[in-house]
Amino acid sequence: SFYLDISAENADKLADLDVIVAYGGDELLKALQADPLWSTLPAVKNGAVVAVGEGDAFSAAVTPTALSIPWVLDDYVAKLNDAAAKVK
């Protein structure tokens, strides 16, 4: 499948991820770090979370098309690179 909905009760299923990419804005990481279940994930602890917008133009990054890829690629790769640099 292209994406998964994971409830906080199942956050441990993502414990082996180095980077998390999710819909959300600037507040996403802070909200995940404040949550008692999500905050246990290494990617969340390290800040290796990429928020790809909330219905705005940057959200095109997670549903790529021939038109959106050239427009968003540099920004998206930069965000992924920043998150990957936080992996411990």
matplotlib code that plots the C-alpha trace (Angstrom):
import matplotlib.pyplot as plt

x = [0.0, 1.0, 0.5, -0.6, -2.7, -1.1, -2.7, -0.7, -1.4, 0.5, 3.4, 5.8, 5.3, 7.4, 10.2, 12.7, 12.3, 15.1, 13.0, 9.3, 7.5, 4.0, 1.4, 1.6, 2.9, 5.6, 3.9, 4.0, 7.3, 6.5, 3.2, 4.8, 7.5, 4.8, 2.8, 3.5, 3.5, 4.9, 7.7, 9.1, 10.1, 13.8, 13.0, 10.7, 13.3, 16.0, 13.8, 14.1, 10.5, 9.6, 6.3, 5.0, 2.3, -1.4, -3.1, -0.8, 1.4, 4.2, 1.8, 2.4, 5.7, 3.9, 1.7, 4.2, 3.2, 5.1, 4.3, 4.9, 8.3, 10.4, 8.7, 9.1, 12.2, 14.9, 12.9, 11.8, 15.3, 16.6, 14.0, 14.8, 18.6, 18.0, 16.0, 18.6, 21.4, 19.6, 19.6, 21.7]
y = [0.0, 3.6, 4.7, 3.4, 4.8, 3.9, 4.6, 5.6, 2.3, 0.6, 3.1, 0.3, -1.2, 1.7, 1.3, 0.1, 3.2, 5.6, 8.4, 9.1, 11.0, 12.1, 14.7, 17.7, 21.1, 22.6, 21.4, 17.7, 16.8, 18.6, 16.8, 13.4, 14.1, 15.1, 12.0, 9.2, 6.5, 8.2, 9.7, 6.2, 5.8, 6.4, 8.5, 10.8, 11.0, 12.0, 14.5, 12.5, 13.3, 15.0, 16.9, 17.2, 19.7, 19.7, 20.0, 22.7, 22.7, 20.8, 17.9, 17.1, 15.5, 12.4, 12.0, 12.6, 13.2, 14.2, 17.8, 17.9, 16.0, 18.7, 21.4, 19.8, 17.5, 19.9, 20.9, 17.3, 15.9, 18.6, 17.8, 14.0, 14.8, 16.9, 14.1, 11.4, 13.5, 13.1, 9.3, 7.8]
z = [0.0, -0.5, 3.1, 6.5, 9.3, 12.6, 15.9, 18.9, 20.5, 17.6, 17.5, 18.5, 15.0, 13.8, 16.3, 13.6, 11.4, 11.2, 9.6, 9.7, 6.9, 7.8, 7.0, 9.3, 9.9, 12.1, 15.2, 14.3, 15.8, 19.1, 19.3, 18.7, 21.3, 23.8, 23.3, 25.8, 23.1, 20.0, 22.0, 22.7, 19.0, 18.2, 15.1, 17.2, 20.0, 17.5, 15.7, 12.5, 11.4, 8.1, 8.0, 4.5, 4.9, 5.6, 2.3, 1.1, -2.0, -0.2, 0.4, -3.3, -2.0, -0.8, -3.9, -6.7, -10.2, -13.3, -12.6, -8.9, -8.8, -10.4, -8.3, -4.9, -5.3, -4.0, -0.9, -0.2, -0.5, 1.7, 4.4, 4.1, 4.3, 7.5, 9.1, 8.1, 9.7, 13.0, 12.9, 15.7]

ax = plt.figure().add_subplot(projection="3d")
ax.plot(x, y, z, "-o")
ax.set_aspect("equal")
plt.show()
